[in-house]
């Protein structure tokens, strides 16, 4: 009996020293993710996007190849923050997909639907974990219960460094930090331009695992990302918060 209590206390303690919100069922089984840059339409068929037409219809954006300069910025930003030592999960490869065997992740540019209005409705979008599938179980509960088995994708409208790290955080399996109940007390969440709507807050799923402490500096937190991204892009500092790193370490080291 005593041993059980002690174990519970210890487990509780080790969880509370981390933060972060994770989808444990769709995390990668490895920590080295082969990443390539989209350069041919046929590559969409490897992913849930299927084709240019389906991407426009189902996901509201036009997939494009990033420019050379943009590819370089994305790669350098990711390589700096996600390292085998720091995060465990890290991203390798970085060639064009037509020169990559068995990619795990395809990175592309996202343009808007309407010609000349090239802005899509998002700055970036990415899968959760290894192409985690959000679905309903027999009881009607939503969750990320399984992976699709398809190649993961990540689409960027902007190559702002904060946005880049946020989207790669999703690929690593992280959810939005502002869905934590303590975000309502975070002043940044109530600032102009922050798109967190407390009346209609994005809901966690039955599969979502919360580590207990709220992290107002998480790059997965809109309240931080959306108020700090211009500063972050100008500076040459690490972007994942200490707690983001600890959360990734808990799963990938
Ligand atoms: Zn996000």
Boltz pocket constraint, residues with backbone or C-beta under 6 A from the ligand:
constraints:
  - pocket:
      binder: B
      contacts: [[A, 124], [A, 166], [A, 170], [A, 176], [A, 220]]
      max_distance: 6.0
